[in-house]
Amino acid sequence: MSDDKIPYEELQEKFIRDEVILDSLRRGEIDIVVGSAEPLIVRLKAIAEEKERLGVLLDIVRRINQLIIHEDNPGKLLKSAGDCLCEKELFNAARIVQLDESGKIIMSVENGEIAFKENSGVSDVKSQFPCLEKLIKSREPFVITEPNPACDEFVFGKSFENRCLIGVTLHHDKELFGAMIVSAPLSMATETDARKLCDEIGGELGFALFRIRNQAALKQDEAERSRLITAIEQTDDIVVITASDGTIEYVNPIFENITGYTSVEALGKTSRMLKSGKQDQAFYKDLWETITSGQTWKGRMVNKCKDGTLYTEESTITPVRDVSGQIVNFVAVKRNITENLRTNEEKLLLKEQLQQAQKLESVGRLAGGLAHDINNMLSIILGYGENLLHQLH
């Protein structure tokens, strides 16, 4: 919004002064010197017309302010603002464009007795006329009172006799959100107050687009945050978020299921509540020095549940920094691997038992084969012995 914004009170005082002059003339309290009556009447007429224009402008500002409060759609806002501008026939045409961060036109609305795209010979509503392009690049409000050959059919055609072109930016806090050009009565080219009000309208619309953009970004952030929270709360892994001093600020439902501690019991505590005594002090010292130095720690530890049951977890603890680079949180993602270890141990035991059984089977086969060989040998020996006995007899 322009620093030269006109307070409504100041304009009201101007109206009162002008009205006093007009009223005094009506009552005959001002003497008109012969020969000077016509210039004075012309001046008084000009004052009355300017007063009327400022009144219309103030009404437009008030109506646009109401739009800003209630409208969150940029397209509808700019279209309605254009309708407000042209409704009273003070401006017989208006074009308002919205820009992206690179300065490219992303939306254009036209209002009034002509549509700019139809009367300018330009088929693309997003095309930039020379005056609009200059306004966007310079960010300086302008008033054009002489025809521009580059815009021959744009403003100064037959429908725009005794008109001027006023251009202002849609701005807020030195950031450009768009631009507005309007066809106005030629007399407004020299009316400072009216031009300042036009600039104020640009500032109000710029603020509205700023607010809408921020609200959209906030909604997007909230939606993303909601998705992340849902994912964290539905994961099978324990998630613990702590402050930079290790104080627990958040635990997900699986933490409660595995440890037996509720979130109410955990919040404000530290992870020391889960210490099992299975890790020595050097273990925790190395962990803390790693994460406070900004590095990620990964490892395995045995912790203790609320009921005293031990469980083994694999953990990844990551530091979280703010925009200044300071560590403000730690996020720990932990997986309970107790059952996996138990299953692996059982598998190892079964494997050992199988190997033992296979060894016994091999020994059995070997023994069986040996016994068979021994039996064969005994048969031979016994048979040989029987032959000897027969020979002796």
Number of C-alpha atoms within 10 A of each C-alpha: 19 18 9 11 15 14 9 10 9 10 16 14 11 13 18 13 12 17 16 12 14 17 13 13 15 10 8 9 10 12 9 13 9 7 8 9 12 12 10 13 14 11 12 17 13 13 17 16 13 19 20 14 18 22 16 17 23 18 15 22 21 13 15 23 16 11 19 22 9 9 15 17 14 17 15 13 19 28 18 17 25 23 19 21 27 20 16 14 14 17 23 20 25 27 23 25 24 25 18 12 10 7 14 14 19 11 16 20 23 21 24 20 14 16 16 21 17 13 14 16 12 15 11 10 17 16 13 15 14 12 19 22 14 15 20 25 10 10 20 11 20 19 20 16 15 10 15 14 9 10 15 13 19 22 23 20 14 8 13 18 11 12 23 23 25 25 28 27 33 29 26 20 11 9 14 23 26 29 27 27 24 27 23 22 19 18 15 19 18 10 13 10 17 22 21 18 21 26 26 23 29 28 26 21 31 24 21 27 26 19 15 17 16 12 13 14 12 12 12 12 12 12 12 12 12 12 12 12 13 12 11 19 17 12 13 15 21 23 22 21 22 23 18 17 12 16 18 21 17 18 22 21 19 18 22 18 12 16 19 16 19 15 16 11 10 19 17 14 14 15 13 12 13 16 14 17 10 12 13 9 10 9 11 12 10 11 17 15 12 17 19 16 10 16 14 16 17 16 11 15 15 18 22 20 18 14 9 12 12 17 17 18 19 16 19 16 22 20 23 18 14 9 6 6 9 12 18 13 21 25 18 21 18 22 17 20 15 15 11 11 12 11 12 12 12 12 12 12 12 12 12 12 12 12 12 12 12 12 12 13 12 12 12 12 12 12 13 12 12 12 12 12 12 12 12 12 12 12 12 12 12 12 11 11 12 12 11 11 9 8 8 7 5
